[in-house]
């Protein structure tokens, strides 16, 4: 009989050894490793789906009883998902292996909606061309005003700023045009960080017009700009508050209309920085939903249960992204396990290698191949994140 590697018991034991670093009750530690395994293996956060893939010691228990046990954990008010995830992500950041020479780290924030059932305000950290969850807050429904209040957004940014306070890194916050609040820009600036936020073209600016000899109120969209190269306005007063910021118009080469980016940093880097927003958070939301764990299938859970599910989902996404980064970095360890993650294209006579499989999907593919495999496939459980 062939020996099996990376069995359910081996994986959950490794998860348990890692989770002992955090403040968890014994009853929580008894079930949580199995739930994490079940989420990844079933690619779902639904209790019935998780219970279906749990075997070994769970095979001796009635299926309905396993479902009830998982649901009890999700609804357990003694488990604080926000505190748990804060401890978890702090460990990840403590062990983050930065590859690039500068100290720049991109933080992206946005709202995610799960149909009309839940709203999540998320801040992510860019790793390669995608991201991992750094901080989140969940709300029931899509009309909870607290999810969109400036106080909620500022508190989230402050919390993330504190996470990086002693890590000697330069934070660049990225957001789309639904977050073009002057109060928000001022707050990021006051914390000593950089922002690159897309603006709406109907916002007021007050440029100095030499011909008139004084400032004139205009909509941003009325400013002149080049079509085939970026255009920069430095220290231009924005809105009636006359907040001074740099405004950069992108070229039109790859977009229907130019992006208008406000930044308090280097304007020459604003467009490149902003481009990182798409992969840094949009791909993350996709991984949590249709491309990964089908979060949108959860519709009737109370807020405590949904927040617990979401915190564990974020742990699994981070773990699989770490696994994907490990596969990309330590190619010698996986020389016998071929996963096509890149393809080479000929563009303008040049050979260009492009990633076609995200770090998350690479990690998920590797996990499924390794589970109950008759050949040894390395799955590290130290949760050490390498920059790619």
N, C-alpha and C positions, 0 to 999 in steps of 0.2 A: 504494500500500500504506500503510495507516494505521500511524503510529508507536505503539509500545507503551511505556507508562510502568511504572516499578516492575517491571522484569524480574528474573528470578532473579539475573542477574549484577549488576545495580544494587543489589539488596537485600543480597546477600552481600558486595559491595564496601563498602557502608556498615557492615555488621556488622564487617567486618575492620578498618576504620579505627577503630571504637570499641574493639575488642578489643586493639588495639595498645597501649592504655593499661596493660595488665596484663602480668604476667610469664609469657608463654607462649612455648614453643619454636616455631621456624619451622614444623616439621612439624605441630604442633597448630593453628597459625594458618592453615595451608593447608586444613584440613578443617572446623574448628569453625564458621566462618560458614555453610557449606553445611548443616551439621547443624542449626543453629538455624533456618535457613530451612525445612528439611525438617520439623522438628518442628511448626512453626506451620502450614505448608501442608498436611501430612498429618494434623494434630491427633493425633499419636501419637509416642511415644518408642521405638517398635519399629524396629530397623534395617531390616527389609524394607519397612515402610511408608514410612520416610523415603527409602529408595533409590528407591521407585516415583515419587516426585514430583520428584526431582532430574533436571533436563534440561540443556540447553546443553552445557557441556564434559563433563558426566557421560554424555551420550548416546553418546559415543564409547567408553565403557567398558562391558564386560559387566555386566549387572545383578548377578550373583552376586559379582562383584569389588567393586562398590560396597558391597554389604551387608557383605562381609568387611572392607573398609576402615573402615566405620563401627563395626563390632564391635571392631576392633583399637583404635580410639580409646577406646571405652567401657572396654575391659579394660586400657588402658595405665596401669601403676602410676606412671609418671613424671608423670601429670596428677593433681594434688591437688585434688579437687573442693571440699573444705572451704576451702582457702586461696583458690582461685579465686573462690568465692562470697563469701568475706569481703571480698576486694578489690572485687568487683563491688558489693556492697551498701554498702560504705563510700563508693564514688563516688556512688551513688544518694542517700545521706543527705547527702553534702557539697553536693549540688545540689538538695536538697528545698526546694520553694517552699511554705512554710506559709501558708495562707489565714487561719485563725482567729487571733484576737488573743492568746489565752492560749498558754501553752507546753506544754499538755497533749498527750501522745501515748499512745495506748492500745496496749499490747503484750499479745497473747493467746498462751497456750501450751496445747498439747494433743497427744495421740498420734493418729496416723493409721495405720490398718491396711489393707494391700493384700491382701485375702483372708487366707490363712494364710501368705503368702510373705514379707512384709516388714512392719516396723514403723518409723515415722518419728516422732521427737519434734520438733515444730515450734514455733517462735515467730514470730508474724506481727505486722505493724504495720498498724493500721487506717487505711484511706484511704477516706473517705466511708462507705459502708455495706458495704465489703468490706475485704480486706487484701492485703498483699504479703508474701512470705516474707522474714524477717530472719535467721533462724538455723535450722539443722536438723541432726539426726544420724540416720543410718539404721542399722537392725539387721536381721539375717536372721531370718525367722520371726516368730512372735508371742509366743514364750515366753522370749526373751532377758531375763534378770533385769536386766541392765545398763540396759536401756531405761527401767526403772521405778524404779531406785535413786534415793534422795534425792540422792546425790552427783552423778549425771548431771543431774538437774533443776537443782540449785544451780549447777553449772558452766555450764549453758546460760544461766541468768539472769545470771550474772556476766559471761559473754561479751557478752551483749546490752547490759548496763550499760556495759561498756567501749566498745562501739560508739558510745554516745551521750554518753560522758564529757565531751567538749569541745564539745557541741552546744547547751548551755544550754536543754535541754528537760526537762519534768517527765514522768517515766514512770509510767503507771498499769498495773500487771500484772493481767490478768483470767484467771480459770480456773474450771472447773466443780468439782463437789463431789468428784471423784476426786483432787483435789490439796489437800485440806484438812489438810495436815501443818503442825503448829506450827513445826517446824524450817524449813519453806519460808517461812512467813509471817515468821518472825524474820529469815531471810536477806534477803528483799526489804526489810524494814524497816531492816536494818543497812546496806544499800547506799544508803539515803536515798530510796527510791522508795515509791510507794503501791501497795497491793494491794486488789483487790475479788474475793474468792474465795467461791464458794458453799459452804456447809457442809451436812453431813448432820444431820438432826434428832435423831439419837441420840448426838451428841457431848455431853460433860458441860460444864456451866457452873456457876459458883458465885456466884449473885446474893446480894446482901444483902437479907434479908427483914425489913422493919421490925417486923412482927408478932411474929416469932420473936426479933428482936434479934441475929441472927448470920447468916452465910452458910449456904446450904443447897445441896447438890449436886442438880442437876436435869439432865435431858436438854433440849437446846435446844428441842425440840418441845413441851416442857411449859411454856415461858414463855408468858405471855399476850400477845396481839397483836390489833390491829384487823383487821377484814375488808376495809374499804373505804378504808383509808389505811395508809401505811407506819408501822411501829413501830420505834423506835430504842432500843437499850440501849447506853449509853456506858461505856467502860472496864470491861467485864465480864470476870472471870477465865474463861479458856477452857481446858478439859481439866485434868488433874491437875497440869500445869505452871503453872497459874494465870496464863497469859499474858494480859495485858490488851489487849483490842481492842474496837472498836465492832461491834455486831451489829445488822443492819437486816432486818426482815421486810417483804417487799413486800405490796401489797394483792392481793386475789384477782380483780381485775376481768378479767384476761386469762390467768390460769394456773389449773391444777387445784388446786394447793396453793401456798402462799406460798414465794417464794425466801427463803432465809436467807443473807445476805451478811455476811462478815466484812471489815472495812476499817480501816486505820489512817489513812484520810483523812477528808474531810468526809462524814459519814453522809447528808446531804441529797442528795448526788450519787451515792451508791453504786449505787442501782438503775439509774439512767440509764447510768452507766458500765458496769455489768455487761451491760446489753442489747446493748452494742456487741460483746460476745464472739461472738454468733451469726454475724453477717455477717463479722466480722473474721477468722474462721478456718474456720468450717463451709463458707462459700461458696468459700473458697480450696481446701479439700480437694476439694470438688465440681468445681471447675475443673480440678484435676489429674486427676480420675478421670472419672466418667460424663458430666459436663457439658463436658469439654474434651479432655484428652489421653489418656484411656483407660489410665492408669497400671496399673490392675488387670490388664491383659492381659500384663504382664511377670511371669513366674512362675519361670523357671529361670536367671536371670542371677546371677552371683556378686555378692558384696557390693560389690566395687570397681566393677563395671559398673553395678549398680543405683544406687549413690551418684552416679556420674558422670551417668547419665541424669537422676537427680533434680535435681542441681545445674543442669543445662541446662534442665530443665523449669521450674525456679524462675525462671531468667533469662527464659524465654519468657513465663511468666505475668506477671512484673513488667513486661516490655516492652509486652505487650498492655494491661495495666492503665494504664500510662503513656499509651499511644496512646488509650485510651478517655477518660482524663482530659483529654488534649489536645483531643479532639473536643468534649468537653463545655465546655471553657473557651474555645477559640478558634472560636466558632461562625461568624465571618466567613470563616475559611479553608475551611469546609466547607458553605457556604450552598447549594451545588449538589449536595450529597451528603446526602440525607435518610435518617436512621436514626431510627426511633421509639424513643426511650429513655425517654420519660415519657408518662403518661396522666393526664388530669384527671378526678377523681371528685367527685360531689356527696355530701358527708357532713354530715348535720345542717344542710342548707341552705347549706353552705359549699363553695366550689370548692377542692379540694385536689389539688395536682399530685404524683404519685408516680412514682418510677423503676420501670420494668418491665424494663429491660435493664441488667445490671451493667456496670461499667466494663470488666471483662475481656471480656465478650461484645460490647460496643460496639467495643473495639479489634480483636477477632478478626474481626468482620463487616467493619470498615473495611479491615483487612489483605487479606482475600479479595477485596473489591471493587477494591482498588487494584492488586493483582498482575496484571501483563500487561493493564492497562486501556488503552483507546484514548483516555481522557481523563485529565488529570493529577489525581491525588489525593495530597495531601501526607501523607507518612509521615516524621516526624522521627526521627532516629537519635542524638540527643544524650542520650537517656535522662534527661531532666529531669522529675522527678516533681512534679506540682502537686497540692496538697491540694484536695479537692472537698467 
